[in-house]
Amino acid sequence: MKDHKIPVETPRAAAILARFLSSESAGGLVLMGAALAALIVANSPLSQSYFSALHSVWLGLSVEHWVNDGLMAIFFLMVGLEIKREILAGGLSTWGQRALPGFGAIGGMVIPALIYIAVNWGNSENLKGWAIPAATDIAFALGVLSLLGKRVPTSLKVFLAALAIIDDLGAVVIIAFFCATGRSVPMLLESLASLVILIAMNRLGVRRLLPYVLVGGGLWFFVLQSGVHATLAGVAVALCIPMGKPEEEARSPLLFLEEKLH
């Protein structure tokens, strides 16, 4: 009677996987692979099942909404933490360093919108979409940059991250206030109250992370219900979480949360 050996994961395979996941380019490779797979499936006989899955409802929201308003809010929280760290003690610590990505982001919103308006001039229906080209896909922008790994200077990564997030936030604000319909004033007021609480906790020196997470979760819910894009909540929470002084780095709520999200 032959022995049937059970395949066991080799330490070598585990080491290769761990090395891949810890590399800077891993996120970009996974992102590009997922995008390619989505394009293939969306244009195949499986497309109907694919889009049905995106629109299936879980806990009151579709899968598509969980991605766009849930996971992307966490992504914006992480990027917001990185930007705040750079503003306080990094490559964006002076107004001169912030000016270039700021003006770049403004140009990245205004110029595409003007080109869109010029191309669609005379078509009143198409002109309603002028805000769409104002947005930069921040996830893809950073994903493509990460493919180059350590060959890309840190200053360039900081510049692109700042430019992309300012551009995206500007586009979200434009869409929220000029294109969105059905906004809820009570939910907007609840969002404002949650933001005030977060700012007050920061000013009062609250260092524990849990209160920020709990109030931030409420802020995300209220923003989502208000009709405004919920990714704004992620950035707002990030800006309110304290970083502390350089000598207190080991106890910094911002650095701790940033590390855990990564």
Secondary structure as UniProt FT lines:
FT   HELIX           11..22
FT   TURN            24..25
FT   HELIX           26..42
FT   TURN            45..46
FT   HELIX           47..54
FT   STRAND          57..58
FT   TURN            59..60
FT   STRAND          61..62
FT   HELIX           63..65
FT   HELIX           66..71
FT   HELIX           72..89
FT   TURN            91..92
FT   HELIX           95..119
FT   TURN            120..122
FT   HELIX           124..127
FT   TURN            128..131
FT   HELIX           132..134
FT   HELIX           138..146
FT   TURN            147..148
FT   HELIX           149..151
FT   HELIX           154..174
FT   HELIX           175..179
FT   HELIX           185..203
FT   TURN            204..205
FT   HELIX           209..226
FT   HELIX           231..240
FT   HELIX           246..251
FT   HELIX           253..261
//
